[in-house]
């Protein structure tokens, strides 16, 4: 079935409703800000418990990653992301969601070929680039210090 460009544009216009950018931006700002405020509250709680700054920061990241992973597995985080839009792309939560989502989608294919293999479909390039960039930056830091 061959479709002309004008017919394709008409079909996509019917299928996708325009979004309210102002409302979407406000929701992203508020929900993303709430996630960041929650992280700051966790940090303050860990610091008041007597942990060092480095330990508190590490525990905040781990807590946010575990919470996001659990909420993604339960299907709650995706519903939140539909409302919040880009507000859920706060780096740690967005990364945890991008690792867990493909793993949950392909879990029926088994632990190795399903969950384990698909877990790094989206996150894999980020890990590879991050590791390679760290080596390159570390080399230049060592070279020119």
N, C-alpha and C positions, 0 to 999 in steps of 0.2 A: 504494500500500500504506500503510494507516494503522496506526500503532503507538501504543498507549496509553503513558502516562508510566511505569506500573509495568513494562510489557514492555521499554521502552527502558532503564530502570534495570537490569533483569536482564541485558539484552544487554551493556550497558557493564560491568557487574560481571564477567561471564564473559570479556570481551575484554581487560580491563586488570587486571593483577595488582597487588596493593598493593606499594608500595615500602618498603624499610626506611630510614626517615628518618635514623636514627642512622648507619648505614653509609654512606648517601649523603652526609650532611653531613661525615663523616670523610674520605671520598674527595675531595669537593670542596675541603675544607680542605687536604689534603695535596698534591693536584695543583695547585691554585691557588697554594699556597705554593711549590711547586717551580718553577712558572713565574715567580713573583716573585723567587725566589732566583736563578734563571737570569738574569733581567734585572739583578739586583744584581751578579752575577758579571761580566756583560758591562760594566756601568758601572765596576766596579773595574778591569777589564782596560783599558778605554779611558782611564781616568784615569791608570793606571800607565804607559800609553804616552805620556803627556805632553799629552793633550788637556785643554781647559778643561772645567769642569763642564757648561756649556751644550752644548758640542759632544758630550761623552760622553752626555748625556741624549738628545740628538737621535739619535745613532747607535744607542742602545739601542732607542728607539722604532722607528726604521727597520728595524733588524735583526729585532725581534719581528714587525713587520708583514710583512716579506718572508718570514720563516720560516713564519709562520702561513698566508700566502697559498700558499706552495709546498706545505705540508702539507695544506691544504684541497684544492688542485688534485689532489694525489696520493690523496686519500681517507683520509689518515691522521688528520687533525685531527677529522673527524667520528666516527671510531672512539674517539679519545681522549675526545671530548665525551660519548659514550654512557657511558663509565666514570666520568668526572670530574663530569658534571652541570654545576652552576653554577661549578665550579672553573675552567672554561675561559672564563668570562665576564670575566676580568681585562680591563679596558677596551680596551686596545690589541689584544689577541688576539681578543677577542670581536667588536670592530668590524671587524677585517680579515676574519674568517671571515664576518661578515654581508654584506660587500661581495663577496667572491669566490664564495661559495656560489651565489647566484642567477645570477651570470655564468657559472659552470661548467654550471649546469643548463640554461641556454638558449643555450649556445654553438652548438648545431646550427642555430639560426635565423639565423646570420650574425653578423658582427662588430658591425654598427650596431644592428640591431633585436633581436638576441639578447644578445650579451655586453654591449655598451655600455649599452643601454637597461635591461636587467634588473639591472645592477650596482648601481644606486642605488635599487632598489625598497625595500629595508629601510633602507639607510643614508641615502637621500635626505632623509627627514624629520629625521634627526639633524643632517645638514649644514645644512639650511634653518633649523632651530631654533637651532643653534649660531651661525650667522652672524647671524641676527636678534637673538638675545640679546646677542651681542658688540656690535652697533651700539647697542642700547638701554642696556646697561650702560656702554658707552663714553660715550654722550651724557650720562648722569647723572653719571658720574665727571667729565667735562669741566664740566658745569653747576655742580656743588657742590664743586669742589676748592678 
